[in-house]
Amino acid sequence: MSRTMSVLGFSPNSRIDKTLLDKFLRLPVPENKWQATYIWIDGTGEYVRAKDRTLTSVPKSLKDYPIWNYDGSSTYQSEGANSDIYLHPVAVYNDPFRPGKQSSLVLCETYKYNKEPTESNKRRVCAEAMERAAEHKPWFGIEQEYTLLDMDNRPFGWPTNGFPGPQGPYYCGVGADRVYAREIVEAHYRACLYAGIDIAGTNAEVMPAQWEFQVGPGEGMKCADDLWVARYILHRIAEEYGIVVTLDPKPIPGNWNGSGAHCNFSTLAMREDNGIIEIEKAIDKLSKQHVRHIQAYDPKGGQDNVRRLTGHHETSSIHDFSAGVANRGASIRIPRSVAEEKKGYLEDRRPSSNCDPYSVCNALVRTCILDE
């Protein structure tokens, strides 16, 4: 494999001496001050924005974080003549970028001037579904794949001209010629644990410069909330290294695996003895709502995912529904252990890497539990 790398294509951030920041972060914060980073989903439905504010008292619970606002005309969410969008805090996390310094990350829903949710606020309808399905105790676990790029949109570490060797040695690989930028992955893993995110693990993926982390299992809204904050943390960490994170489901065309966000889903009945019967019932319901789910599984209603779900490279065809035991080419995979134990969960392999997890979890609950 060629190890030639471009001297161009790197963000100016990569040349800043980050150690200088430490002396300022060591400065004490006044006892009555608190730094809160408000995080929200912008009008694209796949990117996060954030801004900071100083609170003049130490927050003890979610309700102590005030509703805030921002200029929605700069985030594809409003017109300039009526631009205020409101931020409603919904979840709080420890801040890994100012550890122990009286600060927190605040995940928010977005609302328009008329108090209606913005078009990219999929959380509210998801929360309504979770409330109605609460007695079934729905659990979710999402496998987030992503690719690291340089500033010229080449996968990080790839040759300036040409391609690396074909897929095979990179998945869960070890070694300088097989994996790139593990530092970002390690930093992200530890930062998510510190933040309070239920991150389950990480691994190098099939394409070089492609990685994955898993969030969950979490009941109700927890997994989707965690995934959005984990994405924010990943972008922030990569920013410091001068590297770009892309959630594009097919960042490199051709004979390379795309990136998905496989969603593992179960109900209490599925996890109990002979739960395989409930799993099979859910799969039957999903088979009748394939088009609806494809539309919910990427921000553009399937237009992004069609590049990935080709029936090749460990994917099913976007046009057909399928299910099978241990089959990574199916829409729905039943893990081998689940088939043997006759209880557990199913894996929906259709969601794209840039999906809104609120839309994915909402669709699964409404189809499999609420029978909508």
N, C-alpha and C positions, 0 to 999 in steps of 0.2 A: 504494500500500500504506500502511495506517495505521502510524504509528510510535509510537502510544500504548503506553506500557509501564506496568505496575503499579508503584507505589512499594512495594507489599508483595511477598511471595513470595521474598525474598532471605535467604539464610542469614546469621546473625550473623558467620560467617567472613569475609564480604565487607567487613565494616567494621573488621576488625583491621588495624593497621599492620604489614605483613609485614616492613618494613625493619628493625624492631627486633630481629628474630630473628638478623639477620646478625652483630651484634656478639657474640652468644653462640656462633654456629657458627664464628666465627673463633678461639675459644679453643682452645689446643692440647690434644690428647688424650694422656694418658700413653702412653709407648711400648709398654707391655705390655697395653694395653687395646684392645678392638675392639668396636664396636657392630654387632650382627647383628639385622636385622629378619626374623623368621620369618613366612612367608606361607603360608596354606592355604585350601582350598575348604571352605566350611561345609556344613551339612546340606541347604541348598536346592539345592546342585549348581550354583549360578550366581553366588554372591557370594563374595568373598574376605574373610578376616579376617587380622589381623597383630598381632604384639606383639614387643617388643624385649628383648634381653638383652645384658649385657656379658660378653664373653669375656676371660679373664685372660691370654691369649697370642694372638699374631697367627696366624690360620689360614692355612695354606699350600695346603690342598686341601680338597675336600668332606668328607673323613673327619675333618677337624679341627673340624667343627661337630657338637656333641653332640645326641643325641636329647633332645627336650624334651617338655613336656606342657601341657595347658590344660583348662579346664572345658567339657567337651562338652555339658553340660546347658544352657549359655547360647548354643550354636551349633546347636541342633536335632540333636545327634549322640549324646546319651546321657541317661540318667536321673540325677537328682541324687544318688541313693544310690550310684551307681557311675559317677562323672562323668569320670574322667581319660581323655583321649584323647591319644595319643602322636604327636609330630611327628618324622618321619624326613626329614632333609634329602636332597634329590635334585638340586638345581641351585643354583648361586650366580651372582649378578649384581652388577655395580657399583651402588652406591647413589647415585642422582642427587639425593637430598634432603640428603645430607651429603657432597658431592663432595670427594674427597681427604682425608677426615677419618677414615680407619681404620674403615670401615663397609662393609656389604654387605647385599644382599637375598638371602634364603635361601628358595627354594621347597621346600615339604615335602609329603609324603604323610601321610595320617592313618590311624592304627591304633587299634583298640579294646583294652580291657584283656586280651583273650585273644589278642592279636597278629594278629587278623584285620583286614583293611582295613574302614574304615567304608563305609557304603552310598554315600557321595558320593565315595569314592576310586576313580575309574575309571582312574587312571593305571596301576595295577599290571597289570591285564589287558591294557591297551594296550601296555605295555612287553614283556609276554610275547609278544604278537603280533608286535611289531617285531623281537624277537630271532629268532623263527622265520622271519621274512621278510627277514632282513638281506641275504641274497645277492641279493635282487631290488632292493635300494637304493631303497625307496619314498621319494619326495619329496612334501612337502605345502606348499601356500601357502594361507593363509586370509585372506579379505577381511572384516574386522570392521566392520560398520556399527553406529552408535549414535546416540542423540539426546540433546541437552542440554536440561534442564528447569530451571525455577525451582522454588522451594520449594512452590508451589501446583500443581505437576505440569503446568504449561503449558510447551510448547516455548519455550525461551529466545528472547526477542525478538519473540514473537508478540503481536498486539494483545490488550489486556485483554478486550475484547469482540469476538467475531467471529473471522475468519480472515485470514491473509495472502492475497495473490493466488495463483491456481492454479499448480501445478507447471509448470516450463518454464525459468525463468531461473536456477534455484538450483544445478543440478548443475554442479560445477566453476566456480561463479560467483565473480565478483569485484565488490566494491562494498558499501557500507554497507546498501543496501536489498536485498541478495541473500544475504549471509552474516553469521552472528552468531558471536561468541566465537572468532575465529580465533586469539586469543592462547593459548587452551587447547590448540588443535591444534598450534601451533608449539612450545609448551613440551613437550608430550607427545612430539612427533617427536624433538626434541633429547635429551630425557631417555631415551628408548628407545635411541637410538644410544649414548649414554654408558653405559647399563646393559649393553650387549652383546647387545641383542635384534636379530634380523635383521629390522628394520622396512624394508619395501620402498618405502613411499610413503604419501601421504595425499591426500584430496580431499573437497571439499564434495559432499554427496549431493543427491538429487532433492527432498527435502522441506526447507524452511528449518529450521535448527537441527539438521539431520541430517548426520553426517560419517562418513567411513570411513578406516581405515588398513589396510594390508596387511602381513602377517608371512610371511616365507619368501622363496624356497623353503628348506626345511630337511629333512634326512634323518632318518628315524626319529622320535624323541621331540622333537627340537629345536623344531619349529614349535609344537606344542601347549604345551610348557613356556613358550616365549617369549610366546605369546598370553596365558596366564594372568598372567604378570608384567606384560605390557603393559597388561592390564586394571587390575591393581592400581595401576600408575603413573598411568593415566588418572583413576581415581577419586580418587587422592591430589591430583593437580594441580587437578582441578575443585573439590575440597573447599576449596582455598585461595582460589578465586575465588567461593565461595558458590554454586556451580552443581552440579546433580545430573546424573549420567550414568545413562541407562537403556538397558539392552540388550533391552527388551521388543520382540518382533518386530512388533508392530503398536501403537505407542504412541498413535496418533491414528486412530480408526476413520473409515471413509468413503473419499473419493477421494484418499488419500495413500499413497505407497509405504510398505511396511513395511521392517523391517530384517532383513537376513540375515547369514550368515557363509559365503559361498560358498567351497567348498573345492576348490582345484586339486590334482590328484593325478596322479602318474605313477610308473612303474617304469623300471628301466634299459632293459628291452626296448621300452617305449613311446617312449623318447627316442632310440633308435637308428634307423637307416634302416628304412623300411617299418614303423615302430612303430605306424602307424595300424591295422594288423591286430590288434595286442595291445590297442589302445584299444577297438576294436569288440568284441573278446572280453570285455573288462571291462564294457562297456555291456550286453552280453547277460546277463552274470552279475548285474549290478545290477538289470536289469529283472525278474529272478525273485525278488529279495529286497527289493522296494519297501517293503512293510509293515515289515519288520525295520529298514530304514534310517530310515523316518519315526519309528519309536519311539525310535531312538537319537539323533535330530537335534534334540531339545529336552529340557530337564530333566523335563518332565511327560509324556514319551512320545507327543508329538504334539498335546497339548491346547493348547499355546501356538501352535504352528506352524499349526494349522488356521485361525487368524485371518489369517494372512499368505498361505499357499499357496492362493489362491482361483482361480488361472488368470488373474488380472488384475494390473495394476501390476507387470509384468515378473516374474511368477511362474508356475509350473506349478500344476495342481490337485493337492492333497494326495492325492486318490483315484486318480490315474492316473500311470503312468510314461511319460515321453517323452524323446526325444533328438533333437538336430539341430545342424547347423553354424550357428554365429553366432546361435542362437535363444535369446534371453533369456527366452522363455516356456516353455522346456523344462526337464525335471528335470535332464538332463545336456546341457551345451553343449560342442560341439567348436569351439574358436576357429577363425576363418577361416584364420589363418596355419598352424595345425596341419593342417587339411584340405589346404592347398596344399603344405606341405612333407612331408606324409604321415608325420609323427612329432611327438612332443611330449607333450601331457597332455590330460586332460579336466577340465571344471569341473562339480562337483556343486553345483547351485544350491539344493538343498533345505534344508541346515542353517539353523536359526534363529540370530538374532543372540545369543541367550542360551544357545546350545548349549555342551556340554562338549566342547572340541576333542579330548580323549582318546577320548570315545565315537565321535566322527565318524571319526577316524583309525583307530581300532580296527575299526570296522565296514567301512571301505573295504578294509583289508588282509585281514581275514578273508574277505570276499566275493570280492575280485578276485585275491588271491594265494594264500590258504590254502584256498580252495574249501570253506569251512565253510557 
